[in-house]
Amino acid sequence: MRYSVILKLLLAAWVCLVWHNTAWAAEKNVAKFDVGKVTVWAIADSVGERDMNVFPGADQEAISRYVPSGKCPSAIMVFLIITESEKVLIDAGLGATSGERASRLFDGLKEIGVGPEDITLILLTHMHGDHIGGLVRNGEKAFPSARVLSSRIEHDFWLDEKSPERFPDRKAGFEMARNVLGLYGSASLTFEFDTVVTPGIRAVDISGHTPGHTAFLLESEEKKILFWGDLLHAAALQFPRPDINAQFDMDPDEAAATRKRFMEKTAVEKLPVAGAHLPFPGIGEVEKNEEGGYTYITY
């Protein structure tokens, strides 16, 4: 069976599994930020509202207080980093080809003036379908010139034949990851945590959401920003209550501990953050509040 057929079937299965409780709107949104000498573009693959049903362990008092409507703004964000030597994507979005969740990544790149063939490096925070689906387009590599990097732990987990036994409800996700990695072949590479993956960008261990979940710290001229992937899924709920996990967190205890640690770190250090599911433009700052939680200030 051709890759195109396999990947379309897997993507459809993933969309049904992960996003059935979320209403998404296909809108084209891009925003530009400067970090020292580096340009960062925030690109909305899709935007919409997160349904609180994906937080099965959340107490109703917290939901009623912070998300009284039962839904909060969210997005699937992709970030483009333009340096002197590379054009880097942080993740690649869902890649859905039709419907209300249809990917707007390529429209966003076109608006910026960057073609898929111009992308030289793709850094994966992890391999859930809404981060790797956009790596494939019409059954082929969506980014033919790019190297695709993921943490060694993440890469090995999704390829390990025993992993689906631990997470039988995520079979479609494992199959998708294996097919995407197979399509990119030798262009799919790995890195270790706390290493420089390309000049100015370091890989940071934020394991918990997935076994090798990775943040990327960009630094230029003493300016910094942390791209933290899926550290959280609903800003309105999880900033004030970082102990609350989404059903997507594969190790809930570790995910919650990591979330608290990095919210504290970014608040104390006044370190700007970029998140895959923060409301558009997905970039802002974290502040501590008087109740022991945190507040998100969007840019």
N, C-alpha and C positions, 0 to 999 in steps of 0.2 A: 504493500500500500504506500502511495506517495506521502511524503512529509506533509504536503498541503492538506490532504484529507485527514491525516492523523491529528495534526495540530488544530485544525478547525473543530474536530470532535472533542479534543481535550479542552480547548478553550471554552467551548460551549458548556461542557460539564463543570469547569471551574467557575464560570460566571454564575451558573445556577447554584453551586455550592456556597460560594462566598458572598455574593452580592444580592441574594434574594430578599434580604431584609432592608435594602438600601435603595432609595430613589435617586437616580442620577440624571443629570441634564447634560447634553452635549453642547458645550460652549467653548469658543476659542478665547483663551486668555493667556497672555504672556506679560511678564513684568521684568524689568532690568534693574540689577543691583551691581554696585562696584565694591569689591573687596580688595583694597590696595590697588595693585595694577591689574587684577583679574576681574573679568566681567562674568557675572552670574545671571543667567536667565531662568526665571521660574516659568514653567509651562504646565498648564492644567490639561492633563489627559482627559479628565472629566471632572465635573463639579456636581454636588448634590447635597443630600441630607443623610446623615447616619441615623438609622433606627436603633433605639436603645435595646431592642431584643437581642442584639449581638453581645450584650453584657449580662449573661445569665446569673452571674454571682453578685451583681450590684444590688444593694438594698434600695427599696422603692423610695425611701425618704431622700436618699441622695439624688436619685433621678428626678423626683418631684421638685427638689430644691434647685438643682443646676440645669435640668433640661425639662421644664414643666410641660412642654409640647410633646415630649417623647421623641423628638428628632433634633439633631443639631447640625450646623454647617460642616461639611467635610469635602474632600476632594481626593483624586488620585493625581499627585504631583510628580513631575519629572523635572530635573534641574540640569541645565546646560552650563558648563564651565568652559570659558574660552581663555586659554593661557597663551603665552608666546609660542609654545610648541605643540599644543594639543587642543582638540575640541572634545570635551569629555561629557558624557551623559551619566548622571546618577540615576540608575534604573531606567526602564523603558516603557512603563505603563502597562495597561491591560491588553491593548492591541485588538480590542473588539472591532469588527469591521462594519457592524450595522446596529441599529436599535438605539435606544436612549443612552446606552453606555458606549457608543461608538467612540473610538479613540480620536482625540484631536491633536495628538503629539506631532504628527507630520505637518498638519496645518500650522501649528505653532512654529515649528522649525522653518517652514517656508516663509512665514511672516517675519521671522528674525533674519532670514537671508542665508540659512544654512541648509544644505542638502544632506540626506542620509549618508551619501558617500563621503561627506566631509568629516563625519564623526570618526575619530581615531581610537577612542577608548570608551568603554562602557564599564562603569563600576557598579556592581550589584550589591545592594544592602543585604538582600536575601533572595530566595528563589520561589516565593509565592507567585501565583499566576498574574496578579496585578502589577508585578514588577518585571516579569520576564516575557509576558505575552507579546509585548510590542517589539521584541527582538526578531519576530518573524512577520513577513508581509508577503502575501500571495504564495505561501509555501517556500519562500526563499529567505536568505539572510536580509533583514531589513537594513542592516548597516554593513555593507560588504567590505569596508576598509577597516572595521573596528576590531580591536582586541576586546574580549569580554572577560573581566576579572571578577572573581568571587573568593571569599576566604576558603582556605583549604578545608576547614571543618565543615562549612556549609556545602561546598562542592561534594565532599565525600559522603555526607549524610544523604543527600538526594540521590546519589548513585548507589548507595549501599543497598543490596538486595534484601537485607533484613529490616530496613527502615519502614517499609509499608506494613510490616507485621505489627509494629508499634503504633502505627496511625492508619488503621484500615479504612477510615472514612476519608482519607486524603489520597486515595489511589490515583485519581485523575491528576492531582498535583505532581505526584512522583513521575508519572508517565510524561507529563508535559515537560518537566525539568530535564528528563533524560533525552527527550526528543530535541529540545532546544539546544542543549549542550552538544548533542550529536551533530546537529546541523552546522554549528560553528566549528566543530572539530578542533584542529590545532590552534585556532584563534581563541579558544576557551582556556584561560590560564588561572592559576590560583596564587594567593599571597598568604602570608602569615600576619596575624594581628601585630599592631605596633610597628609596622614597616611603612616606608614611603612607597606608595604604589605608582606615583608619577611625581615629578618635582613640585613641591608645595602642597601635596595631599598625602595625609597619613591615615592608615586604617586603624580603627579603634574598636575594641571588643565591647559589644553591647548584647551579648548572647542572652537568650531567654525567649524572645518572640519566636526565634528559630535557633537551632544549635550553633550556627555560625553567623548570627545577625551582626552586621557591621555598620558602624558609623564612619564617616569620612570627615576629617578635620582639614579644612583648607586654610592656609596662612599665606598672606602676601603683605609685605611692608608693615608688619606688626598688626595687621588686621586679620581677624579670624572669623570663621563660621563653621558650625558643626551640622553636617547633614546626617540626621539620625533615623532615617528610614521609618519603620513602624514602631517606634518607641511608644506611641500611643495612637489611638484610632478616633477618639472623640475629645477634642480640646475642651469643650464646655464641661464635660464630666471628669476627665482624667487629670487635668491640671489641679483642680482643688482636691481630687481624690485619686492620687496616683496608685493607691492600693488596688483599684478596680481593674480587672483584666477583661479583655475582649475574648470571645471564643476562639479567635485566631491564634492566640498566644500558645505555643506548643509546650512550653514549660512555665505554667502560670506563676509559680513561686519565684523563679529566677527572673521572669519578665517584670514582675512588680518591683522586686529589689533593684533591678537595673534601672527601671523607670525613675524610682525615687532618687537613686544615686546621681543620675545624670540631670534630673531637674534641679537638684541641689547644686551640682557642679556648675551648670550653666547660669543659674541665678547668682551664685556667689561670684563667679568670674565675669559676670555680665557678658557672656559669650552668646552671640546670636545663633539661632538655630534654624534649620530648614527641615521640614517634616513631610513625609509622603502623604499624610492624611490630615495635615493642618489645613484650615480653610484658605482658599486662594488669597494671597500669593504664596502661602506656605512658608513664609519667612518672618521671624519676629524675635522677641526676647522673652525671657522667663523671669518672673519676680516672685519672691516669697511673700505669702500673705500672713496676716495676723493669726489665722486659724491653724497654721501648720502645714497648709497646702501651698499651692503655687497659682500664679496668674499669668496668662499668656497675653503679651502685647504684640499685636500684629503690625507689620510694617505697611 
